[in-house]
């Protein structure tokens, strides 16, 4: 008869497991930092790994896609990354990205005019 094994890990985010998941050295360093400090920002990631803003953004987005960390906030200085499923995590205020005209993405001048005419 066949069987199967079940393994329970107390902490699945060990350096060894993160390496097996295919994370880069920078990403592993960031996950270890998040485990200790409970959050990281793009700026802190840049400082920790001595990388550009773009590289930090790309690496952090990959960690979010892998469900290792979650992003709190949409863009800008208030954005933080925290352990996935962290208890008591506050969801930051949802901010919409704006275009150069000050309109929220996906909106148009007509809907703005309607709002101005019908307050």
LOKEDO-472484 format. One record per atom (N, C-alpha, C): residue in one letter; y negated, z negated, x. Coordinates in steps of 0.02 Angstrom, whole numbers, padded with zeros to 5 digits, always signed. Layout:
BEGIN
aYZX/...
This chain:
BEGIN
x+00059+00000+00042/x+00000+00000+00000/x-00062+00000+00044/x-00113+00035+00020/x-00176+00038+00056/x-00220-00021+00039/x-00269-00033+00077/x-00315-00087+00064/x-00385-00069+00088/x-00429-00114+00080/x-00496-00102+00104/x-00526-00168+00129/x-00577-00161+00169/x-00609-00220+00198/x-00681-00223+00173/x-00704-00283+00165/x-00774-00295+00146/x-00804-00340+00199/x-00861-00319+00224/x-00897-00358+00274/x-00962-00383+00246/x-00976-00446+00255/x-01039-00475+00233/x-01079-00492+00295/x-01140-00468+00298/x-01183-00482+00354/x-01238-00530+00332/x-01249-00581+00372/x-01302-00628+00357/x-01370-00592+00366/x-01375-00555+00420/x-01435-00517+00435/x-01415-00447+00457/x-01425-00399+00413/x-01404-00331+00430/x-01453-00297+00478/x-01511-00326+00487/x-01561-00294+00529/x-01561-00323+00600/x-01503-00322+00631/x-01498-00341+00701/x-01514-00279+00742/x-01531-00288+00805/x-01545-00231+00848/x-01485-00183+00851/x-01425-00211+00854/x-01364-00171+00857/x-01357-00127+00794/x-01365-00158+00736/x-01359-00119+00673/x-01414-00068+00666/x-01475-00086+00685/x-01531-00039+00681/x-01520+00021+00726/x-01491+00009+00784/x-01475+00064+00830/x-01422+00109+00799/x-01371+00079+00767/x-01319+00118+00733/x-01347+00159+00676/x-01402+00134+00645/x-01434+00171+00590/x-01475+00230+00616/x-01484+00235+00681/x-01520+00291+00711/x-01594+00280+00718/x-01616+00217+00717/x-01687+00202+00725/x-01707+00208+00799/x-01770+00227+00809/x-01796+00232+00877/x-01811+00163+00905/x-01821+00159+00970/x-01839+00095+01002/x-01903+00066+00970/x-01951+00111+00957/x-02014+00088+00926/x-02002+00058+00858/x-01961+00092+00818/x-01948+00067+00750/x-01910+00001+00752/x-01863-00006+00798/x-01827-00069+00805/x-01875-00125+00823/x-01920-00111+00870/x-01969-00161+00889/x-02012-00182+00829/x-02030-00133+00787/x-02070-00148+00728/x-02031-00190+00677/x-01968-00174+00666/x-01927-00212+00619/x-01920-00284+00643/x-01909-00293+00708/x-01904-00361+00736/x-01971-00398+00726/x-02026-00363+00734/x-02092-00392+00724/x-02101-00413+00651/x-02081-00370+00604/x-02087-00384+00533/x-02043-00444+00514/x-01983-00448+00543/x-01940-00505+00529/x-01973-00571+00550/x-02008-00569+00605/x-02040-00630+00631/x-02107-00645+00596/x-02149-00595+00587/x-02217-00605+00561/x-02223-00591+00486/x-02172-00562+00456/x-02168-00547+00384/x-02211-00488+00362/x-02247-00456+00408/x-02284-00395+00390/x-02308-00360+00453/x-02325-00297+00445/x-02354-00258+00500/x-02401-00207+00469/x-02453-00190+00506/x-02499-00137+00485/x-02490-00077+00531/x-02519-00021+00511/x-02517+00038+00554/x-02550+00023+00621/x-02607-00011+00618/x-02644-00028+00678/x-02602-00071+00726/x-02568-00121+00698/x-02526-00165+00739/x-02468-00126+00768/x-02439-00079+00730/x-02385-00037+00754/x-02409+00004+00814/x-02470+00031+00808/x-02499+00071+00862/x-02505+00029+00926/x-02530-00033+00918/x-02540-00078+00975/x-02473-00099+01006/x-02425-00114+00963/x-02360-00139+00984/x-02322-00086+01025/x-02328-00023+01004/x-02290+00031+01035/x-02331+00080+01076/x-02397+00068+01079/x-02442+00112+01117/x-02433+00185+01096/x-02442+00198+01031/x-02435+00265+01004/x-02497+00283+00963/x-02503+00346+00945/x-02559+00369+00905/x-02551+00346+00832/x-02605+00352+00795/x-02604+00334+00724/x-02553+00378+00687/x-02552+00442+00703/x-02506+00488+00669/x-02433+00470+00682/x-02417+00453+00744/x-02348+00434+00761/x-02329+00369+00725/x-02375+00322+00724/x-02363+00258+00688/x-02350+00272+00615/x-02391+00314+00584/x-02383+00331+00514/x-02315+00363+00500/x-02297+00410+00542/x-02234+00445+00535/x-02175+00397+00542/x-02176+00353+00591/x-02122+00305+00602/x-02117+00255+00544/x-02175+00231+00521/x-02174+00183+00465/x-02150+00215+00401/x-02171+00277+00388/x-02148+00314+00329/x-02072+00322+00330/x-02045+00334+00390/x-01972+00342+00396/x-01937+00276+00379/x-01964+00219+00402/x-01935+00154+00386/x-01938+00140+00311/x-01992+00163+00279/x-01998+00154+00206/x-01944+00197+00171/x-01937+00259+00193/x-01887+00304+00163/x-01816+00277+00171/x-01804+00242+00226/x-01738+00213+00239/x-01728+00146+00202/x-01778+00125+00164/x-01775+00063+00126/x-01768+00001+00170/x-01798+00003+00228/x-01796-00055+00273/x-01859-00097+00262/x-01915-00064+00253/x-01978-00098+00238/x-02008-00066+00176/x-02057-00099+00147/x-02093-00068+00091/x-02168-00071+00104/x-02201-00020+00080/x-02273-00013+00089/x-02310-00048+00032/x-02358-00089+00050/x-02401-00123+00001/x-02470-00092+00008/x-02496-00061-00045/x-02559-00024-00042/x-02543+00049-00031/x-02594+00090-00042/x-02583+00163-00037/x-02605+00190+00030/x-02669+00181+00047/x-02694+00205+00111/x-02750+00159+00134/x-02766+00163+00196/x-02824+00127+00221/x-02808+00060+00253/x-02861+00023+00267/x-02855-00039+00303/x-02813-00092+00268/x-02811-00092+00203/x-02774-00143+00166/x-02699-00131+00162/x-02674-00076+00190/x-02604-00060+00185/x-02563-00102+00234/x-02510-00133+00207/x-02465-00173+00249/x-02394-00150+00235/x-02350-00165+00281/x-02279-00151+00273/x-02242-00217+00280/x-02199-00230+00232/x-02163-00294+00228/x-02088-00281+00222/x-02047-00332+00235/x-01975-00322+00228/x-01959-00300+00156/x-01913-00256+00149/x-01893-00230+00083/x-01867-00288+00040/x-01895-00293-00021/x-01872-00344-00067/x-01893-00415-00050/x-01945-00421-00008/x-01968-00488+00011/x-01992-00525-00051/x-01971-00588-00057/x-01990-00628-00115/x-02063-00647-00109/x-02096-00647-00166/x-02166-00668-00167/x-02214-00616-00140/x-02190-00555-00130/x-02233-00502-00104/x-02282-00482-00157/x-02344-00483-00139/x-02395-00462-00187/x-02402-00387-00182/x-02406-00357-00238/x-02419-00285-00240/x-02494-00277-00238/x-02518-00241-00188/x-02590-00232-00180/x-02619-00192-00237/x-02684-00193-00242/x-02716-00155-00294/x-02702-00081-00284/x-02684-00049-00336/x-02669+00022-00332/x-02735+00061-00326/x-02741+00097-00272/x-02801+00138-00262/x-02780+00211-00263/x-02819+00252-00295/x-02805+00323-00296/x-02843+00356-00240/x-02811+00404-00208/x-02846+00442-00156/x-02897+00486-00190/x-02954+00494-00159/x-03006+00535-00189/x-03018+00599-00148/x-03042+00649-00182/x-03059+00712-00149/x-03131+00706-00123/x-03155+00758-00092/x-03222+00756-00064/x-03276+00751-00118/x-03261+00768-00180/x-03310+00763-00234/x-03309+00694-00267/x-03266+00649-00243/x-03262+00583-00272/x-03217+00581-00333/x-03181+00635-00346/x-03135+00636-00403/x-03066+00615-00380/x-03031+00581-00422/x-02963+00562-00406/x-02921+00625-00403/x-02872+00627-00359/x-02828+00684-00355/x-02795+00696-00422/x-02793+00758-00443/x-02761+00775-00506/x-02811+00776-00564/x-02871+00751-00553/x-02920+00753-00607/x-02963+00815-00597/x-03005+00830-00647/x-03048+00888-00640/x-03117+00872-00667/x-03164+00917-00657/x-03233+00905-00679/x-03238+00898-00755/x-03197+00934-00793/x-03200+00931-00866/x-03184+00860-00891/x-03131+00830-00864/x-03113+00763-00887/x-03167+00713-00866/x-03199+00725-00810/x-03253+00681-00788/x-03313+00687-00835/x-03329+00749-00855/x-03384+00760-00901/x-03370+00727-00967/x-03309+00730-00993/x-03292+00699-01056/x-03303+00624-01052/x-03284+00593-00996/x-03294+00522-00987/x-03368+00504-00986/x-03408+00546-00955/x-03480+00533-00951/x-03513+00541-01019/x-03490+00590-01059/x-03519+00603-01125/x-03495+00553-01178/x-03434+00530-01170/x-03404+00484-01220/x-03385+00418-01187/x-03433+00376-01172/x-03415+00314-01136/x-03376+00266-01178/
